């Protein structure tokens, strides 16, 4: 069974590598997640709590593994206040360790916004969600070549820091002199 296998893996890693090895932290997180998946919420929370206490004792309370434990604890939590507390802690660590413009940071912001919205604090939730959206957009386009299909033969290319719009057929007619030329069957994806 998966739960027994997760516990065996955790105990084996701990005995081979020692209690304070990062791989043991990771396998412990996987074992806690498996406990949660199997419906053993209390045991999973106990493992997350123990892992956080262990990381704190080792001076690693602001480490990536601490952040992952806070984040995964959220899935076990039944209380919105507890969920918010762990998400805020995870978000603070992500921003410190990974920076504000990282996928995990943006994901954590979005999750926090949903939690706050569920508590009836819509304005605050929308602010946080807007930050997450801006972060996702910045990350998506930062320093990468991209191709965005707009419709028909139109695409937006970003190559080597340059932006090119191909075949910008964005009007009702396929001609520079409307209404001469063929008319579109489908409205343009964008308007110019």
C-alpha positions in Angstrom: 0.0 0.0 0.0 1.2 3.5 -0.8 1.1 4.8 2.8 3.3 1.9 4.1 5.7 2.5 1.1 5.9 6.2 2.0 6.6 5.5 5.6 9.3 2.8 4.7 10.9 5.3 2.3 11.0 8.0 5.0 12.5 5.6 7.6 15.0 4.2 5.2 16.2 7.7 4.1 16.4 8.7 7.7 18.5 5.7 8.7 20.8 5.9 5.7 21.3 9.7 5.5 20.7 10.9 9.0 17.9 13.0 10.4 19.1 16.3 9.0 19.7 15.5 5.3 17.6 17.5 2.8 16.5 14.3 1.0 15.0 13.1 4.3 13.1 16.4 4.5 11.8 15.9 1.0 10.8 12.2 1.6 9.1 13.2 4.9 7.1 15.8 3.0 6.0 13.1 0.4 5.1 10.8 3.3 2.9 13.5 4.9 1.3 14.2 1.6 0.5 10.5 1.2 -1.0 10.4 4.7 -3.2 13.3 3.7 -4.2 11.7 0.4 -5.2 8.5 2.3 -7.4 10.6 4.6 -5.1 10.6 7.6 -5.4 14.4 8.1 -4.3 14.4 11.8 -1.2 12.3 11.1 -0.2 14.5 8.1 -0.6 17.7 10.2 1.6 16.0 12.9 4.3 15.3 10.3 4.1 18.8 8.9 4.3 20.3 12.4 7.3 18.0 13.4 9.1 18.9 10.1 8.7 22.6 10.7 9.9 22.3 14.3 12.9 20.3 13.1 13.7 22.8 10.5 13.4 25.6 13.0 15.7 23.8 15.4 18.3 23.5 12.6 18.0 27.3 11.8 16.2 26.5 8.5 12.8 28.0 9.3 13.2 30.2 6.2 14.3 27.5 3.9 12.6 26.2 0.8 11.6 23.0 2.7 10.0 25.0 5.4 8.0 26.9 2.8 6.9 23.6 1.2 5.7 22.3 4.6 3.7 25.5 5.2 2.3 25.3 1.8 1.3 21.6 2.0 -0.1 22.1 5.5 -2.7 24.3 3.9 -4.1 21.3 2.1 -4.6 19.6 5.5 -6.2 22.6 7.2 -9.9 22.9 7.7 -9.6 26.4 9.2 -9.4 29.5 7.0 -7.4 31.5 9.6 -4.8 28.7 9.9 -4.7 28.4 6.1 -4.1 32.1 5.8 -1.3 32.1 8.4 0.6 29.2 6.7 0.1 30.8 3.2 1.4 34.2 4.4 4.4 32.5 6.0 5.1 30.5 2.8 4.7 33.6 0.7 7.2 35.5 2.9 9.7 32.7 2.6 9.2 32.4 -1.2 9.7 36.1 -1.7 12.8 36.0 0.4 14.3 32.8 -1.0 13.1 32.9 -4.6 12.2 36.5 -5.1 9.0 38.2 -5.9 8.9 37.2 -9.5 9.0 33.4 -9.2 6.3 30.9 -10.2 5.9 29.5 -6.6 5.5 33.0 -5.2 2.8 33.8 -7.7 1.0 30.5 -7.1 1.1 31.1 -3.3 -0.3 34.6 -3.9 -3.2 33.2 -5.9 -3.9 30.6 -3.2 -3.8 33.2 -0.5 -6.2 35.4 -2.5 -8.7 32.5 -2.7 -8.4 31.9 1.0 -9.0 35.5 1.8 -11.9 35.7 -0.6 -13.5 32.7 1.1 -13.4 34.8 4.3 -15.4 37.6 2.7 -12.5 40.0 2.3 -13.0 40.5 -1.5 -11.1 43.8 -1.9 -7.9 42.5 -0.3 -8.3 39.2 -2.3 -8.5 41.1 -5.6 -5.4 43.1 -4.8 -3.4 40.0 -4.0 -4.8 38.2 -7.1 -3.8 41.2 -9.3 -0.3 41.0 -7.9 -0.2 37.2 -8.7 -1.5 37.9 -12.2 1.1 40.6 -12.8 3.8 38.2 -11.5 2.7 35.4 -13.8 2.6 37.8 -16.8 6.1 39.1 -16.1 7.6 35.7 -15.6 5.9 34.3 -18.7 7.4 36.9 -21.0 10.7 37.6 -19.2 13.8 36.9 -21.3 12.2 34.1 -23.3 11.4 33.7 -27.0 7.6 33.2 -27.3 5.0 32.7 -30.0 1.5 33.8 -29.3 -1.1 32.7 -31.9 -3.8 35.4 -32.3 -5.9 33.9 -35.0 -5.9 32.8 -38.6 -2.3 33.6 -39.8 -1.6 36.2 -37.2 1.0 35.6 -34.5 2.9 37.7 -32.0 6.6 36.7 -31.9 9.2 37.6 -29.3 12.6 36.7 -30.5 15.9 37.9 -29.2 14.3 40.9 -27.5 12.3 41.9 -30.6 8.6 41.8 -31.0 7.0 41.0 -34.4 3.4 40.8 -35.4 2.9 38.6 -38.5 0.1 39.0 -41.0 -1.9 41.5 -39.0 -5.3 40.8 -40.6 -7.3 42.5 -37.9 -10.1 44.2 -39.8 -13.3 43.0 -41.4 -11.6 42.9 -44.9 -8.4 41.3 -46.1 -7.3 44.5 -47.8 -5.7 47.8 -46.9 -8.7 49.5 -48.7 -12.0 48.3 -47.1 -14.6 47.4 -48.4 -12.6 46.1 -51.4 -11.3 42.6 -51.0 -12.6 39.4 -49.3 -14.7 39.8 -46.1 -13.9 37.8 -43.0 -16.1 34.9 -42.0 -15.1 35.1 -38.3 -14.5 38.3 -36.3 -10.9 39.2 -35.7 -9.3 37.9 -32.4 -8.1 41.5 -31.7 -9.2 44.9 -32.8 -6.8 47.5 -34.1 
